Amino acid sequence: MHGDVGVLLPGDVVIALSASGETEEILRLLATVKRKGDALVSFCCNLASTLAQASDVALDCGVEREACGLNLAPTASTTTMLALGDALAIAVSLRKGFRAEDFAELHPGGKLGKRLAKVRDLMHTGEDVPTVAPSTPMADVIFEMSSKKLGMTTVQEEGRLRGVISDGDLRRLLEREGGAALSRTAGEAMNANPRTIAAAELAATALAILEERKITSLIVVNADASVEGVLHLHDLWGVELI
């Protein structure tokens, strides 16, 4: 009543909780709430009370008796208010189309936030992405793979993905061609159809692809095949997916 009511703006909905519906500090606010807000919703045990009668919507929180031994202090009724408040919040979230992804965005530190992390939050970007050109000699390809420590390298041309060379690809090439493999270029040794993913996809989706294909890395690309980053299996350890 000394200024804080200024936080209330036209269009706001006020939810008032009072077991008796006659709580003095709430009743003193009624005139201002009705003048400035768009709606007043009350949680009351007495629907004939001043607060309930003044409300646009009065929700009944009445109980047979309070847990208080004297049946005076609001105890069981406060638990009823808590449950009703949860039900109201969930109903509103469903009406607004609130999704698990929205929850995760607002709770990035929680377990759900980790489970619903996006690929863009975990991928390697910039100089951390191993990159060679199709014409790069195999000796330089091996150096790039070793220095970036992701067990693979992208093969790019003007920023667009042309293929991938993984540790497995290199090993199979050496088994097949021996020392002659070192005379190859990246373009000759690469897998020209690597598995890719968009940055906006969920980390859980990326993990499913990695497990299904039995690979350790995914290339993160835009719609025009330009490379945004690389997501490695190890990057998913910190989000409690593995």
C-alpha positions as CSV (number, residue, x, y, z in Angstrom):
1,M,0.0,0.0,0.0
2,H,3.1,2.3,0.1
3,G,4.2,2.0,-3.6
4,D,4.8,-1.7,-4.4
5,V,1.3,-1.9,-5.9
6,G,2.8,0.1,-8.7
7,V,4.1,-3.2,-10.1
8,L,0.5,-4.0,-11.1
9,L,-0.3,-3.1,-14.7
10,P,-3.5,-3.2,-16.8
11,G,-3.9,-6.7,-18.3
12,D,-2.4,-8.4,-15.2
13,V,-4.3,-11.2,-13.4
14,V,-4.0,-11.2,-9.7
15,I,-4.3,-14.5,-7.7
16,A,-5.1,-13.9,-4.0
17,L,-4.8,-16.6,-1.4
18,S,-6.8,-16.4,1.8
19,A,-8.4,-19.2,3.7
20,S,-10.9,-17.0,5.4
21,G,-11.3,-14.5,2.5
22,E,-11.3,-11.7,5.1
23,T,-7.5,-11.2,5.4
24,E,-7.1,-7.5,6.1
25,E,-4.0,-6.8,4.1
26,I,-5.6,-8.4,1.0
27,L,-8.9,-6.6,1.4
28,R,-7.1,-3.3,1.6
29,L,-5.8,-4.0,-1.9
30,L,-9.1,-4.9,-3.5
31,A,-10.0,-1.5,-4.8
32,T,-6.6,-1.0,-6.4
33,V,-6.6,-4.5,-7.9
34,K,-10.0,-4.2,-9.4
35,R,-9.1,-0.8,-10.8
36,K,-5.8,-1.6,-12.3
37,G,-5.9,-5.3,-13.1
38,D,-7.9,-7.2,-15.6
39,A,-9.0,-10.1,-13.4
40,L,-8.9,-11.2,-9.7
41,V,-8.8,-14.9,-9.0
42,S,-9.0,-16.0,-5.4
43,F,-8.3,-19.3,-3.5
44,C,-10.7,-19.3,-0.6
45,C,-12.2,-21.7,1.9
46,N,-15.2,-19.4,2.3
47,L,-17.0,-18.6,-1.0
48,A,-19.3,-16.2,0.8
49,S,-16.3,-14.1,2.0
50,T,-15.5,-10.5,1.0
51,L,-12.6,-11.6,-1.2
52,A,-14.5,-14.4,-2.9
53,Q,-17.4,-12.2,-3.6
54,A,-15.2,-9.5,-5.1
55,S,-13.3,-12.0,-7.3
56,D,-13.9,-12.6,-11.0
57,V,-13.2,-16.2,-10.3
58,A,-13.3,-17.8,-6.8
59,L,-11.8,-21.3,-6.4
60,D,-12.9,-23.3,-3.4
61,C,-10.1,-24.6,-1.2
62,G,-12.4,-25.6,1.6
63,V,-11.4,-28.7,3.7
64,E,-13.4,-30.7,6.3
65,R,-11.0,-29.5,9.0
66,E,-7.5,-28.1,9.3
67,A,-4.6,-30.2,10.4
68,C,-4.1,-27.7,13.2
69,G,-5.2,-29.4,16.5
70,L,-7.4,-26.4,17.2
71,N,-8.8,-26.4,13.7
72,L,-7.8,-22.7,13.4
73,A,-4.4,-22.3,11.6
74,P,-4.6,-22.8,7.9
75,T,-2.7,-26.1,7.4
76,A,-4.7,-28.6,5.3
77,S,-6.2,-25.7,3.4
78,T,-2.7,-24.4,2.5
79,T,-1.9,-27.8,1.0
80,T,-5.1,-27.6,-1.0
81,M,-4.1,-24.2,-2.3
82,L,-0.7,-25.6,-3.3
83,A,-2.3,-28.4,-5.3
84,L,-4.8,-26.1,-6.9
85,G,-2.1,-23.6,-7.8
86,D,-0.1,-26.4,-9.5
87,A,-3.2,-27.5,-11.4
88,L,-3.9,-23.9,-12.5
89,A,-0.3,-23.4,-13.7
90,I,-0.3,-26.7,-15.7
91,A,-3.7,-25.8,-17.3
92,V,-2.3,-22.4,-18.4
93,S,0.9,-24.0,-19.7
94,L,-1.1,-26.5,-21.8
95,R,-3.3,-23.7,-23.1
96,K,-0.2,-21.7,-24.1
97,G,1.3,-24.8,-25.8
98,F,4.3,-24.8,-23.5
99,R,6.8,-27.6,-24.6
100,A,9.5,-29.5,-22.9
101,E,12.0,-27.5,-25.0
102,D,10.6,-24.3,-23.5
103,F,11.0,-25.7,-20.0
104,A,14.6,-26.7,-20.8
105,E,15.4,-23.2,-22.1
106,L,14.2,-21.7,-18.8
107,H,16.0,-24.3,-16.7
108,P,19.3,-24.9,-18.4
109,G,21.0,-25.9,-15.2
110,G,18.4,-28.6,-14.3
111,K,18.5,-32.3,-15.4
112,L,15.7,-31.7,-18.0
113,G,17.6,-28.8,-19.4
114,K,20.7,-31.0,-19.9
115,R,18.6,-33.7,-21.5
116,L,17.1,-31.2,-23.9
117,A,20.3,-29.4,-24.7
118,K,20.6,-28.4,-28.4
119,V,23.4,-29.5,-30.7
120,R,24.5,-25.9,-31.0
121,D,25.1,-25.8,-27.2
122,L,27.6,-28.7,-27.3
123,M,29.3,-28.7,-30.8
124,H,32.9,-27.6,-31.6
125,T,33.1,-24.5,-33.7
126,G,35.6,-22.2,-35.4
127,E,39.2,-23.2,-35.2
128,D,38.3,-26.3,-33.2
129,V,36.7,-27.9,-36.3
130,P,39.3,-30.0,-38.2
131,T,39.2,-28.9,-41.8
132,V,41.1,-29.9,-44.9
133,A,40.5,-29.3,-48.7
134,P,39.8,-32.1,-51.2
135,S,43.4,-31.5,-52.5
136,T,45.1,-31.8,-49.2
137,P,47.8,-34.6,-49.1
138,M,47.2,-37.5,-46.7
139,A,50.2,-36.5,-44.5
140,D,48.6,-33.1,-43.8
141,V,45.2,-34.8,-43.3
142,I,46.7,-37.0,-40.6
143,F,48.3,-34.0,-39.0
144,E,45.0,-32.1,-38.9
145,M,43.2,-35.1,-37.4
146,S,45.8,-35.5,-34.7
147,S,46.0,-31.9,-33.8
148,K,42.3,-31.3,-33.4
149,K,41.9,-34.6,-31.4
150,L,38.3,-35.4,-32.7
151,G,39.3,-38.6,-34.5
152,M,38.2,-37.2,-37.8
153,T,38.4,-34.2,-40.2
154,T,35.9,-32.5,-42.4
155,V,36.7,-32.0,-46.1
156,Q,35.5,-28.6,-47.1
157,E,35.5,-26.5,-50.3
158,E,34.7,-22.8,-49.9
159,G,33.1,-23.5,-46.5
160,R,30.8,-26.2,-47.7
161,L,31.0,-29.8,-46.7
162,R,32.3,-32.2,-49.3
163,G,33.1,-35.2,-47.1
164,V,34.6,-36.6,-43.9
165,I,37.7,-38.7,-43.1
166,S,37.5,-40.6,-39.8
167,D,40.1,-42.7,-38.0
168,G,38.2,-45.7,-39.3
169,D,38.4,-44.5,-42.9
170,L,42.1,-43.9,-42.6
171,R,42.7,-47.3,-41.0
172,R,40.8,-49.1,-43.7
173,L,42.6,-47.2,-46.4
174,L,46.0,-48.2,-44.9
175,E,44.9,-51.8,-44.6
176,R,43.8,-51.7,-48.3
177,E,46.7,-49.8,-49.9
178,G,49.5,-49.9,-47.4
179,G,52.1,-47.1,-47.8
180,A,50.5,-46.1,-51.1
181,A,47.7,-44.6,-49.1
182,L,49.9,-41.6,-48.2
183,S,50.0,-40.6,-51.9
184,R,46.2,-40.1,-51.8
185,T,44.5,-36.7,-51.3
186,A,41.7,-36.0,-48.9
187,G,39.2,-36.0,-51.8
188,E,40.2,-39.5,-52.9
189,A,40.0,-40.9,-49.4
190,M,37.0,-39.2,-47.9
191,N,33.5,-40.5,-47.3
192,A,31.5,-38.3,-49.6
193,N,28.2,-39.0,-47.8
194,P,28.8,-38.3,-44.1
195,R,26.0,-38.1,-41.6
196,T,25.0,-34.5,-40.7
197,I,22.7,-32.8,-38.3
198,A,21.3,-29.3,-37.8
199,A,22.4,-27.1,-34.9
200,A,18.8,-26.7,-33.7
201,E,18.3,-30.5,-33.2
202,L,18.3,-31.9,-29.7
203,A,21.4,-33.5,-28.3
204,A,19.3,-36.6,-27.6
205,T,18.5,-36.9,-31.3
206,A,22.2,-36.6,-32.1
207,L,23.0,-39.4,-29.7
208,A,20.4,-41.7,-31.3
209,I,22.0,-41.1,-34.7
210,L,25.5,-41.8,-33.3
211,E,24.4,-45.0,-31.7
212,E,22.4,-46.2,-34.7
213,R,25.2,-45.5,-37.2
214,K,28.0,-46.6,-34.7
215,I,29.9,-43.5,-35.4
216,T,31.6,-41.0,-33.0
217,S,31.0,-37.6,-34.8
218,L,28.3,-35.7,-36.6
219,I,28.9,-32.7,-38.9
220,V,26.7,-29.8,-38.1
221,V,25.6,-28.0,-41.3
222,N,23.3,-25.3,-42.5
223,A,20.7,-25.8,-45.2
224,D,23.3,-24.8,-47.9
225,A,25.8,-27.4,-46.6
226,S,28.0,-24.9,-45.0
227,V,29.7,-26.3,-41.9
228,E,28.8,-24.9,-38.5
229,G,30.6,-27.3,-36.3
230,V,31.3,-30.9,-35.2
231,L,29.5,-32.8,-32.4
232,H,31.5,-35.6,-30.9
233,L,30.2,-38.4,-28.8
234,H,32.4,-37.3,-25.9
235,D,30.6,-33.9,-25.9
236,L,27.4,-35.7,-24.8
237,W,28.9,-37.1,-21.6
238,G,28.4,-33.8,-19.6
239,V,24.6,-33.7,-20.4
240,E,23.8,-37.0,-18.7
241,L,22.7,-38.7,-21.9
242,I,25.4,-41.4,-21.8
